[in-house]
Amino acid sequence: MKKFLLFTGGLAVLVLIFSLVVFFNEREEKPRKTTENIVAVSPVPTELVPEHTEMPEETPSEAEREIKALMDDAFSGVSGTCHWGVYTFGDVMYCRNDTASVPSASVIKLFIMEYVFDRMNVGELEYDSTIAGTRVKTLLENMITVSDNSATNAFIDYFGMDTLNAYFAAEGYADTRLERRMLDYDAMAAGKENYTSVWDVTQFLKKVYNNQSEWTCADMLGILKRQQVKTKIPRKLPGGVTVAHKTGELSTVENDVGIIFTEKMDFAVVFLCSDLSSTNGAREAISSASRELYDYLTK
């Protein structure tokens, strides 16, 4: 009996020891929840958090500042809104209010001319085709060189305003639209107007100049060089300087846009002036600005 008790007692001790060993081994295998296992993440300092701000405008170059000063001086006495642009065909544009949609007056005829040449290029028309009893070549020449409104209306009536406006939009002239025929006083009284912008006109001039190897652009440029109304851009330029341009006038509007060709460089100029109390002052300003630009860019 005594031996049995000793045996069972020893067995109980062994079981107890085994349980304690298992218990402590399990505690060692479980990860201890201490701060040693936690990686602290510090908040980003407030001064280093990027703000959602607009990109700063590029600092104007010296040439940009000087050209702006020339333009501001030339138009300082004009009471009205004058938008201008200068493009040197080297991907350098100096401009102000370049996408403002303003009254185009007869400058809209540039875009109508482009559409006519587009139709001729695809074979739908020819120079000898007739519209309203007049050859297309004659209508184009008259529409641009002497700003003939009857010739322009012949094209508007033939193609339709919707067709012309759809073409302008497709070509990327987002600010250019035709709302009325030339000298349609009833439409004008109803608040309808024709519009364009410095940006759109510059894109047209750039296209024509850069693609002179194509017959359409070469011919359009040739017509523009034969402009007969020379009271603005060419008026104060030296004799012999070639200008390919298109004017536009209304009772409170004076526009002139084109390309000035010089021995040193060729450049495009765009002047769109509206809400004028004196058109004479605007014409003088455009002439003076053109000469100032000529002197500055060819010195």
C-alpha positions as CSV (number, residue, x, y, z in Angstrom):
1,M,0.0,0.0,0.0
2,K,2.8,2.3,0.9
3,K,4.6,1.6,-2.4
4,F,1.4,2.4,-4.2
5,L,1.0,5.7,-2.5
6,L,4.5,6.6,-3.3
7,F,4.0,5.7,-6.9
8,T,0.8,7.7,-7.4
9,G,2.3,10.7,-5.6
10,G,5.4,10.6,-7.8
11,L,3.2,10.3,-10.9
12,A,1.2,13.4,-9.7
13,V,4.3,15.4,-9.3
14,L,5.5,14.4,-12.8
15,V,2.1,15.5,-14.3
16,L,2.3,18.8,-12.5
17,I,5.9,19.4,-13.7
18,F,4.9,18.5,-17.3
19,S,1.9,20.9,-17.2
20,L,4.0,23.7,-15.9
21,V,6.6,23.2,-18.6
22,V,3.9,23.2,-21.3
23,F,2.3,26.3,-19.8
24,F,5.5,28.4,-19.8
25,N,6.4,27.2,-23.3
26,E,3.1,28.4,-24.7
27,R,3.7,31.8,-23.1
28,E,7.0,32.1,-24.8
29,E,5.6,31.3,-28.2
30,K,2.9,34.0,-28.0
31,P,4.0,37.5,-29.0
32,R,4.2,39.8,-26.2
33,K,2.1,42.9,-26.4
34,T,4.6,45.6,-25.6
35,T,5.4,48.9,-27.1
36,E,8.6,47.3,-28.6
37,N,6.4,45.7,-31.3
38,I,4.6,49.0,-32.3
39,V,6.2,51.3,-34.9
40,A,5.2,54.9,-34.2
41,V,4.3,56.9,-37.3
42,S,4.9,60.7,-36.8
43,P,2.5,63.0,-38.6
44,V,4.0,65.0,-41.5
45,P,4.9,68.5,-40.3
46,T,2.2,71.0,-41.4
47,E,4.8,73.1,-43.2
48,L,5.8,70.2,-45.4
49,V,2.3,69.2,-46.5
50,P,1.8,70.3,-50.2
51,E,-0.9,72.8,-50.8
52,H,-3.3,72.5,-53.7
53,T,-2.5,75.8,-55.3
54,E,-2.4,76.9,-59.0
55,M,0.9,76.7,-60.8
56,P,2.7,80.1,-60.8
57,E,2.7,81.9,-64.1
58,E,6.0,81.9,-66.0
59,T,8.0,85.0,-65.4
60,P,7.8,87.1,-68.6
61,S,10.9,87.4,-70.6
62,E,12.6,90.8,-71.2
63,A,11.2,90.8,-74.7
64,E,7.7,90.1,-73.5
65,R,7.9,93.0,-71.0
66,E,9.3,95.4,-73.6
67,I,6.6,94.5,-76.2
68,K,3.9,94.8,-73.6
69,A,5.2,98.2,-72.7
70,L,5.2,99.3,-76.3
71,M,1.7,98.1,-76.8
72,D,0.5,99.7,-73.6
73,D,2.0,103.0,-74.7
74,A,0.5,102.8,-78.2
75,F,-3.0,102.2,-76.9
76,S,-2.9,104.3,-73.8
77,G,-5.0,107.0,-75.3
78,V,-7.7,104.7,-76.8
79,S,-11.0,104.7,-75.0
80,G,-12.3,101.2,-75.6
81,T,-11.2,97.6,-75.3
82,C,-8.1,96.7,-77.4
83,H,-6.9,93.1,-77.7
84,W,-3.6,92.5,-79.4
85,G,-1.2,89.7,-80.2
86,V,2.2,89.2,-81.7
87,Y,3.6,85.9,-83.1
88,T,7.1,85.5,-84.4
89,F,6.7,82.1,-86.0
90,G,9.2,80.7,-83.6
91,D,6.6,79.5,-81.1
92,V,6.9,82.7,-79.2
93,M,3.6,84.5,-78.6
94,Y,3.2,87.8,-76.8
95,C,-0.5,88.5,-76.3
96,R,-3.1,89.9,-74.0
97,N,-6.7,88.7,-73.6
98,D,-5.9,86.1,-76.3
99,T,-9.1,84.0,-76.0
100,A,-11.6,86.8,-75.5
101,S,-14.4,86.5,-78.0
102,V,-14.8,90.0,-79.5
103,P,-16.6,91.5,-82.6
104,S,-14.8,90.4,-85.7
105,A,-16.3,92.9,-88.2
106,S,-14.8,91.9,-91.6
107,V,-12.0,89.8,-90.1
108,I,-14.6,87.0,-90.1
109,K,-14.0,86.9,-93.9
110,L,-10.6,85.2,-93.3
111,F,-12.3,82.1,-91.9
112,I,-15.0,82.1,-94.7
113,M,-12.1,82.3,-97.2
114,E,-10.4,79.3,-95.6
115,Y,-13.6,77.3,-96.0
116,V,-14.0,78.2,-99.7
117,F,-10.4,77.0,-100.3
118,D,-11.2,73.8,-98.3
119,R,-14.1,73.1,-100.7
120,M,-11.9,73.8,-103.7
121,N,-9.2,71.5,-102.3
122,V,-11.6,68.6,-102.1
123,G,-12.9,69.2,-105.6
124,E,-16.4,70.6,-104.8
125,L,-15.6,74.0,-106.2
126,E,-13.1,75.6,-108.7
127,Y,-11.9,79.1,-109.2
128,D,-14.1,79.2,-112.3
129,S,-17.2,77.9,-110.5
130,T,-20.0,80.5,-110.2
131,I,-21.9,81.6,-107.1
132,A,-24.7,84.1,-107.5
133,G,-23.6,84.6,-111.1
134,T,-19.9,85.5,-110.2
135,R,-16.8,83.4,-110.4
136,V,-15.5,82.1,-107.1
137,K,-12.0,83.6,-107.8
138,T,-13.6,87.1,-108.2
139,L,-15.7,86.7,-105.1
140,L,-12.7,85.7,-103.1
141,E,-10.5,88.5,-104.4
142,N,-13.3,91.1,-103.7
143,M,-14.2,89.8,-100.3
144,I,-10.6,90.1,-99.0
145,T,-8.8,92.9,-101.0
146,V,-11.6,95.5,-100.9
147,S,-13.7,93.8,-98.2
148,D,-16.8,93.5,-100.4
149,N,-19.8,92.6,-98.3
150,S,-21.9,91.5,-101.2
151,A,-19.3,88.9,-102.1
152,T,-19.2,87.7,-98.5
153,N,-22.9,87.4,-98.3
154,A,-22.9,85.4,-101.5
155,F,-20.7,82.8,-99.8
156,I,-22.7,82.9,-96.6
157,D,-26.0,82.3,-98.5
158,Y,-24.4,79.6,-100.7
159,F,-22.9,77.5,-97.8
160,G,-25.2,78.4,-94.9
161,M,-24.1,79.8,-91.5
162,D,-24.5,76.4,-89.8
163,T,-22.1,74.8,-92.2
164,L,-19.6,77.6,-91.8
165,N,-19.8,77.6,-88.0
166,A,-19.4,73.8,-87.9
167,Y,-16.2,74.1,-90.0
168,F,-14.8,76.9,-87.7
169,A,-15.4,74.7,-84.7
170,A,-13.9,71.6,-86.4
171,E,-10.8,73.6,-87.2
172,G,-10.4,74.6,-83.6
173,Y,-11.5,78.2,-83.9
174,A,-13.5,78.0,-80.6
175,D,-14.1,81.8,-80.3
176,T,-15.1,82.4,-83.9
177,R,-18.8,82.3,-85.0
178,L,-21.0,83.8,-87.6
179,E,-24.4,85.0,-86.4
180,R,-25.5,87.4,-89.2
181,R,-24.8,88.3,-92.8
182,M,-22.7,91.4,-93.5
183,L,-24.5,94.7,-92.9
184,D,-27.7,92.9,-91.7
185,Y,-29.0,95.8,-89.6
186,D,-32.1,94.0,-88.4
187,A,-29.9,91.2,-87.1
188,M,-27.6,93.7,-85.5
189,A,-30.5,95.4,-83.8
190,A,-31.6,92.0,-82.4
191,G,-28.1,91.7,-80.8
192,K,-26.6,89.3,-83.3
193,E,-22.9,89.7,-84.0
194,N,-19.9,87.9,-85.6
195,Y,-17.0,87.1,-83.3
196,T,-13.4,86.0,-83.2
197,S,-10.4,86.3,-80.9
198,V,-6.7,87.0,-81.0
199,W,-6.0,83.3,-80.5
200,D,-8.2,82.2,-83.4
201,V,-6.8,84.7,-85.8
202,T,-3.3,83.9,-84.8
203,Q,-3.9,80.2,-85.4
204,F,-5.2,81.0,-88.9
205,L,-2.2,83.2,-89.8
206,K,0.2,80.6,-88.4
207,K,-1.5,77.9,-90.5
208,V,-1.3,79.9,-93.7
209,Y,2.3,81.0,-93.2
210,N,3.6,77.6,-92.1
211,N,1.9,75.7,-95.0
212,Q,2.9,77.9,-98.0
213,S,4.0,74.8,-99.8
214,E,0.3,73.9,-100.2
215,W,-1.5,75.7,-103.0
216,T,-4.4,76.6,-100.8
217,C,-2.3,78.5,-98.2
218,A,-0.1,80.0,-100.9
219,D,-3.1,81.4,-102.7
220,M,-4.7,82.7,-99.5
221,L,-1.5,84.4,-98.6
222,G,-1.3,85.9,-102.1
223,I,-4.8,87.4,-101.8
224,L,-4.0,88.9,-98.4
225,K,-0.9,90.5,-99.8
226,R,-3.1,92.3,-102.4
227,Q,-5.1,94.0,-99.7
228,Q,-6.2,97.5,-100.8
229,V,-7.2,99.0,-97.4
230,K,-4.0,100.2,-95.9
231,T,-5.1,102.7,-93.3
232,K,-3.8,100.7,-90.2
233,I,-1.0,98.1,-90.1
234,P,0.9,99.2,-93.2
235,R,0.4,103.0,-92.9
236,K,3.5,103.9,-90.9
237,L,5.7,101.0,-92.0
238,P,8.8,101.7,-94.3
239,G,8.1,101.7,-98.0
240,G,8.6,98.3,-99.6
241,V,7.6,96.3,-96.6
242,T,5.1,93.5,-97.6
243,V,2.0,93.0,-95.5
244,A,-0.6,90.3,-95.9
245,H,-3.6,91.4,-93.9
246,K,-7.3,91.9,-93.4
247,T,-9.1,94.8,-91.9
248,G,-12.4,95.1,-90.2
249,E,-14.5,98.1,-89.2
250,L,-17.8,98.9,-87.6
251,S,-19.1,102.0,-85.9
252,T,-17.3,101.1,-82.7
253,V,-14.8,98.6,-84.0
254,E,-11.4,98.9,-85.6
255,N,-9.5,95.6,-86.4
256,D,-6.5,94.8,-88.5
257,V,-4.7,91.4,-88.6
258,G,-1.9,90.1,-90.7
259,I,1.7,89.1,-91.4
260,I,4.5,91.6,-91.8
261,F,7.4,90.4,-93.9
262,T,10.9,91.8,-93.3
263,E,14.4,90.8,-94.3
264,K,15.3,89.9,-90.7
265,M,12.1,88.0,-89.7
266,D,8.4,87.7,-90.5
267,F,5.9,88.1,-87.7
268,A,2.1,88.1,-87.3
269,V,0.2,90.9,-85.6
270,V,-3.4,91.0,-84.5
271,F,-5.3,94.1,-83.3
272,L,-9.0,93.8,-82.3
273,C,-10.4,97.0,-80.8
274,S,-14.1,97.3,-79.8
275,D,-16.4,99.5,-77.7
276,L,-14.6,102.5,-79.1
277,S,-15.7,106.1,-78.7
278,S,-13.2,107.2,-81.4
279,T,-12.3,104.9,-84.3
280,N,-9.7,107.5,-85.5
281,G,-7.8,107.1,-82.3
282,A,-7.8,103.3,-82.6
283,R,-6.6,103.5,-86.2
284,E,-3.7,105.7,-85.2
285,A,-2.8,103.4,-82.3
286,I,-2.8,100.3,-84.6
287,S,-0.5,102.1,-87.1
288,S,1.9,103.3,-84.3
289,A,1.9,99.9,-82.6
290,S,2.7,98.2,-85.9
291,R,5.7,100.5,-86.5
292,E,6.9,100.1,-83.0
293,L,6.8,96.4,-83.3
294,Y,8.6,96.5,-86.7
295,D,11.4,98.7,-85.2
296,Y,11.7,96.5,-82.1
297,L,11.7,93.1,-83.9
298,T,14.0,94.1,-86.8
299,K,16.6,96.1,-84.8
